[in-house]
Amino acid sequence: MKFILKLGASAVSALLVWEIVLQLFVSKMPMPQSHPILGRISSGGVHVHGTEGFSWYTTNSIGMRESEIAPKGSNEYRILVLGDSYTEAAQLFKNKTYTALLERMLNSNGNDKSIRVLNFGMSGHSPAYYLQFADYYNELVSPDYVVIQVNDGDFSSDLMNTNNDKALYIASGDTDYKIMMNASKFNASSKIIQKYPRLGFITSISTIRMAKEKLAMLLSPANTVNASYSSIQAKADYKTEEIMDWTLRQFKQKYTNVSFLYLPSIDYGNPETESHIAELLNRYAAKYDFPVFNMTSDFTSYYKQTRQPVHGFHNTSPGEGHMNEAGHELVARRLDDFFERRAIH
Amino acid sequence: MIFSSKEYFVFFILVLLLMMIIKRNPVKKAVLLLASYYFYAYWDYRFVVLMFIMSLVNYYIGLMIESTGNSVVRKRWLAGSVIFNLIILGFFKYFNFFVDSANMLLDNLNVRLPLLDIILPVGISFIVFEVMSYTIDIYRKNNGSPKSFWDLALLVAFFPHLIAGPILKPKHFLPQLENPITIRWHNVEYGIQIFVFGLVKKVLIADRLAFFIDPVFKNPQDYSFITIWLAVIAYAIQIYCDFSGYSDMAIGSAKCLGFDIPRNFNMPYISRNITEFWRRWHISLSTWLKEYLYIALGGNRKGKIRQYANLMIVMLLGGLWHGSSWNFVIWGGLHGIGLAVHKMYADYVKGTTLSDHFLYKTVSWLVTFLFVCTAWVFFRSSDFSVSLVILQKMFMVSDGIHWYATPLLIAIPLLIASHYAGSKLKDYYCVKLNTFKGLLVFFFILFGLLFLTPVHSSPFIYFQF
C-alpha cells in the first residue's frame, strides 16, 4: 500500500513538473468553448506555442489574437484580415505578424485616420468560415476594408472538406453550392465534456493533451507523415472553378471592399513552379473586381536574393511550414504599398 | 524490432517473465535461445539458418583446434574458420562493392561484370567478428570451447547485442552462461535505468537532431558555412547518442536478465588525441581490431614504420567493415593517418611538461574534436561528391540558408547532463526505484520521453552495418 502511494505521488509530482515546463515553453492553450455563432473557439487567455517557432500570446473572448473589439471610433479606419493559421501566426510574437507590422506601417505614414488592422486569423479556417460568419464580423467590426488571406488548400481540400476535418465547408446543394456544417466538429467539445461540462478544464491541461496526441501517434500502425504545407499539391478540376466562382460571388455580396492575399506554397528546390489555383484566383477575382496580392514573386525573389526561405523556423525546417518573420515582413510591405496608394478616408 | 518500439517492450517483458517463472536452468537457456532466434527472425527469418550454421561450423572448428596439439593442424583449422567467416561476410556485404569497383576500372575495356541481388543479413558484421574471436581465442588458448554447443549458439544469438553489438568476448560471456540465470530485483532496477538512459540519448537527442542533419546532408549546397558546421557537429552528437544509446539499451536489457555486457563507449568526445578517442569509441570493435588484427600484423613489435603501416591497415579495414563504400574506407584511412601521426607526435612530446599545460590540453581537445567531426563527413555523406561539397563549404566561407537548429542547442546541455548521469551509473550508483525520489526521477524521464518523442523515429545508424 505504501509503495502504491509512493508510486502515485511520484507520478503526479512528475506530471506537475512537466505541466509547468510544457506550459512555459512548449504548448499552452485555454480550454475551448462554444460560441453561438463562431462554434468551437478557445476561451480568452494565454497561449504558448513552441513546437514551430515560439511565441506567447493572448486571445480575446471570441478566440481571436486581438484585444477585445470595442465599438468603432469616428476617426478609425478598420482593416479586417481574415485567414487561417498563416494569419493567426502562432509561431511569432504579435509584433512580428504581418497584421501588426501593417498597422504600424500605415500609422506611421501620416494618414488622417487612426488605422486599426484586426487579425481575425484562426487556424483551420477557410472561405466557408469567412462567409458563414460575415454578418457577425460586419456587425462586430464594421470594417472599412477586408483582406482575405487564402492559399492553395482554401480552394481545394479545405473548401471541399476532402480530409473530413472541417466544421464548415462548401458542397453542392439542390440548385447551387451552399455552406455545410459538420455539427460534431463545430461544437466545442467531445460528447463526454458536453455531458459533464465541469470536466472541460481537462482540455486545457497540457500534459493530458500532449499525452493523448503522442500516444495516438505511437500506437498507430505506421508513422504517417503530415504533409508539410509546401508539399500539398492542389488538384484543380472543373469543380474548383465552379466553387471558386460561387465563393467569390458570395464574398461580393457579403463584404464591401474586399481583396485577396494569396500566400503560395514554395518549392524551394524549384521556386519557379506556378500554382494553377493562383491563376484561377487571378481570373475570377478580376471578374468580380477584387484586387489580388499574389506573394509568389515576392517570396521567390527574396529567396533568390538572400537564399533564405520565407517559410520555416530554426526549431523545425527551413522552407517548410508556416511563414517566418521574413515572410510576414514581405506581406506587410506589399499590403502597405497598396493601402498607401489607396486613399484612406 | 528496435529497442525503442512497443513490440520490443512486449517481447522483453515476456522473456523476463518466462525467466522468472521457469525453474530449470537448461530450460531457461533454451527459451532464451529461442527468444533470441525469434528476435532475429523478426528482422528477417531467412538468415536465422545462416546464423545457426555459422555457430555450428565455428563450434566444430573450435573443437578440432582443441583436440590436436599439432600447431600446423591447429593453424589450418583456424585458417579454415577465418576463411569460412570472411567468405560469408565478403559475399553478403562486399560482393557487389568489389564488382562495382572492378566495373569502374574495366569501363574503358567495355567489360561489365554482373551484380547480384544480394540481401544483407542484419548484424552480419558483428556476428562474423564474434565467431572469429571465438575460434582465434581457442587457437591462442585464451579460452576453451563451452561444454555445450548451445552455449555458443546463445552467445552468438543473444538478442540484446545481436544486431549492433557490443561484440562480446567469449571468454567473458561464456562463463556467465555456466551460472544459473536468476532474475534479481537489483539487476532489473539497474538495468532499467541503463536502458532508459540509452533511450533518452536515442529518442530525445539523436532522433531530434536527425530532422536538422538529414536535409542539410541531402542538399549541402543550399546551406551556409555556419549551418554546415552546425550540421557536422550535430552529426557527431547524433551518431554518438544513437550508437551509444543503442549499446546502453543492449547493456540494460542484458542486465535485467542477469548478464553483464561491457560498456561500448566512454565519453569519446572528451578525448585529447585520436588514440584516446579509439579507447573510448566503440570499445568492443577497437579492442577486437587491436587484439585480432593489429597484434596479428605485428603491432608495434616490428619497428616504427611497420607500426604506422599496421595502424593504417587496421583502420582501413575497420572503415571497410562499416560499409561497402569508398567513403567508409576514406573515413577509416583518415583515422589511420590520425593514429599514425599521433604516435609519431607522442614520441616527440614524451617526457616534456608541455602536455600538462591547460592551453595545450584545450587545443589538443579542439584539434581532436574537429578532426573527428571532419572525418564523420565521409561517414555520413551519401557519396564522395557530397563529402567534397560539405568539406568545401566547411573550409571556405559561403552563402546559403542560415539554419541555427534549436534542437542542437538543447542537445548539448542534455548530453552533458546525461554524461553526468551516465558516469554515476558507471560507478554502480543508481536511484532506488522503491523510494519516492527514485520513482520521481523515473517518472520524470518517462513522461519526458512521452511528451518530447519526435513524430518519426529514425532507424539506428549502426543497424546498416
Interface residues (C-beta under 8 A of the other chain):
Chain A: F3 K6 L7 A9 S10 A11 S13 A14 L15 V17 W18 L22 V26 T207 M210 A211 K214 L215 M217 L218 L219 N223 V225 N226 Y268 G269 R307 Q308 P309 H314 N315 T316 S317 P318 G319
Chain B: K6 F211 F212 P215 N219 D222 S224 D399 G400 I401 H402 W403 Y404 A405 T406 P407 N434 T435 F436 L439 L440 F442 F443 F444 L446 F447 G448 L450 F451 T453 V455 H456 S457
